[in-house]
Amino acid sequence: MAISHTILRGDLIYLRYIKLSDVGDRYLSWLNDSEVMESIATSNYNLKNLRLYVKDKISNKDTHFFAIILKNRNLHIGNIKLDFHDSKANVSELGVLIGDKDFWGKGIAKEACSLLLNYGFNILKIRKIYLAVYEHNLSAINLYKSLGFQLEGKLIKHIYASGTLQDKYLMGIFNKHYLTQ
């Protein structure tokens, strides 16, 4: 298990390691919302398999899976994680989900990503953090670029989203580039 007592504090939010008690109807509703899931590869969750998924991530020592909590209301509004750590290459994949649509476009994802990048590079000493994003998700692409991620490649017409075949962009950032920004 990762360092479960870690809390990363920002201005609007804080990140704390996710718990099985976070898995409930509210969390599940995000995963059953087609607009929320439009840019997420997995789907068809129910409470049982969502609990199994979260339990698996919690028990993986190389996964750092955080709940995004709105500070002023102590409200769980999404999740963010570093996952699929390759210890030889010292790289991890970033994934973020703002499940509560009331908090889209308010800078929450940027703050959450900044907190996790700082944690990944400064505390965990990860060499590189990468991610995948679909071409129609322009707000996410712009967010990642603003954080210093660079386009490293794309998979042409690789996924079906928003009623069409879409490209999947692969982006990454190295610790030395992030820490010198």
C-alpha positions in Angstrom: 0.0 0.0 0.0 1.1 3.5 -0.7 1.6 6.2 2.0 -2.0 6.3 3.0 -1.8 9.1 5.6 -0.5 11.6 3.0 -2.6 14.7 2.4 -1.7 17.2 -0.3 -3.2 20.6 0.4 -4.1 23.2 -2.2 -6.1 26.5 -2.2 -9.5 25.0 -3.2 -9.0 21.3 -2.6 -7.0 18.8 -0.8 -6.0 15.3 -1.9 -6.1 12.3 0.4 -5.7 8.7 -0.3 -9.0 7.2 -1.4 -10.7 4.8 0.9 -13.2 2.0 0.3 -15.8 4.1 2.2 -15.6 6.6 -0.7 -17.2 4.1 -2.9 -20.9 4.7 -2.9 -23.8 5.8 -5.1 -22.3 9.3 -5.6 -19.0 8.0 -6.9 -20.8 5.4 -9.0 -23.1 8.0 -10.5 -20.1 9.7 -12.0 -19.1 6.5 -13.8 -22.6 6.1 -15.1 -22.8 9.6 -16.5 -22.0 9.5 -20.3 -20.7 13.1 -20.3 -18.3 12.4 -17.5 -17.2 9.1 -19.0 -16.8 10.5 -22.6 -13.1 10.7 -22.2 -12.5 7.7 -19.9 -11.7 4.3 -21.4 -13.4 2.1 -18.8 -17.1 1.8 -18.2 -20.0 -0.5 -17.0 -19.3 -0.2 -13.3 -21.6 -1.3 -10.5 -20.9 -0.9 -6.8 -19.5 -4.4 -6.5 -16.9 -4.1 -9.3 -16.1 -0.5 -8.4 -15.3 -1.6 -4.9 -13.1 -4.4 -6.3 -11.3 -1.8 -8.5 -10.7 0.6 -5.7 -9.6 -2.2 -3.3 -7.1 -3.4 -6.0 -5.7 0.1 -6.4 -5.5 0.7 -2.7 -3.5 -2.6 -2.2 -1.0 -1.8 -5.0 2.1 -0.3 -3.4 3.0 1.5 -6.6 -0.4 3.2 -7.1 -1.1 6.6 -5.5 -4.8 7.0 -5.8 -6.3 10.1 -4.2 -9.8 11.5 -3.6 -10.1 15.1 -4.6 -11.9 16.9 -1.7 -13.3 20.4 -1.9 -11.9 22.1 1.1 -14.8 24.5 2.0 -17.4 21.7 1.9 -15.3 18.6 2.7 -16.9 17.1 -0.5 -15.4 14.3 -2.6 -15.7 15.6 -6.2 -13.3 13.4 -8.1 -10.2 11.3 -8.1 -6.6 11.5 -9.3 -3.9 8.9 -9.4 -0.4 7.9 -10.4 -0.6 4.4 -11.7 1.1 1.7 -13.8 4.5 2.6 -12.3 7.5 1.1 -14.2 10.3 0.9 -11.6 13.0 0.3 -14.2 12.1 3.3 -16.3 10.8 5.2 -13.2 7.7 6.4 -15.0 4.0 6.5 -13.9 0.7 7.3 -15.6 -1.5 10.2 -14.5 -5.2 9.8 -14.5 -7.7 12.5 -13.3 -11.5 12.5 -13.1 -13.6 15.4 -11.9 -16.8 13.4 -11.4 -19.0 16.2 -10.1 -19.8 18.3 -13.1 -20.6 21.3 -10.9 -16.9 21.7 -10.5 -15.8 21.6 -14.2 -14.1 24.6 -15.5 -13.2 26.0 -12.1 -9.5 25.2 -12.0 -10.0 22.1 -9.8 -8.3 19.7 -12.3 -5.3 22.0 -12.7 -4.8 22.4 -8.9 -5.2 18.6 -8.4 -2.7 17.8 -11.2 -0.2 20.4 -9.9 -0.4 18.9 -6.4 0.1 15.4 -7.7 2.9 16.4 -10.1 4.7 18.0 -7.2 4.2 14.9 -5.1 5.3 12.6 -7.9 8.4 14.5 -8.7 9.5 15.9 -5.3 8.5 13.1 -2.9 8.3 10.0 -5.0 11.2 11.1 -7.2 9.5 9.8 -10.4 11.6 10.6 -13.5 8.6 11.0 -15.9 4.8 11.2 -15.7 2.8 10.5 -18.8 -0.9 10.3 -19.8 -3.3 9.7 -22.6 -6.0 12.1 -23.7 -8.5 11.9 -26.5 -8.4 14.5 -29.3 -11.9 15.9 -28.6 -11.0 16.8 -25.0 -9.5 20.1 -25.9 -9.9 21.5 -22.3 -7.8 18.6 -20.9 -5.2 19.0 -23.7 -4.9 22.7 -22.9 -4.7 22.0 -19.2 -1.9 19.4 -19.7 0.0 21.8 -22.0 -0.3 24.5 -19.4 1.3 22.2 -16.8 4.3 21.5 -19.1 3.2 18.2 -20.7 4.5 17.7 -24.3 2.9 15.8 -27.0 4.9 12.6 -27.6 2.8 10.8 -30.1 -0.7 9.9 -31.2 -2.6 6.8 -32.0 -4.6 7.5 -35.1 -8.4 6.9 -35.0 -7.7 4.7 -32.0 -10.8 5.1 -29.9 -14.6 5.6 -30.4 -15.8 8.6 -28.5 -18.4 11.3 -29.1 -19.9 9.3 -32.0 -16.7 9.2 -34.0 -13.3 7.5 -34.2 -10.8 9.8 -32.4 -7.1 10.1 -32.1 -5.5 9.3 -28.7 -2.7 11.7 -27.8 0.2 10.5 -25.6 1.7 13.3 -23.5 4.5 13.3 -21.0 6.6 15.5 -18.7 10.0 14.9 -17.2 10.8 15.8 -13.6 13.8 18.0 -14.8 11.4 20.0 -17.0 8.7 20.4 -14.4 11.0 21.3 -11.6 12.6 24.1 -13.6 9.4 25.8 -14.7 
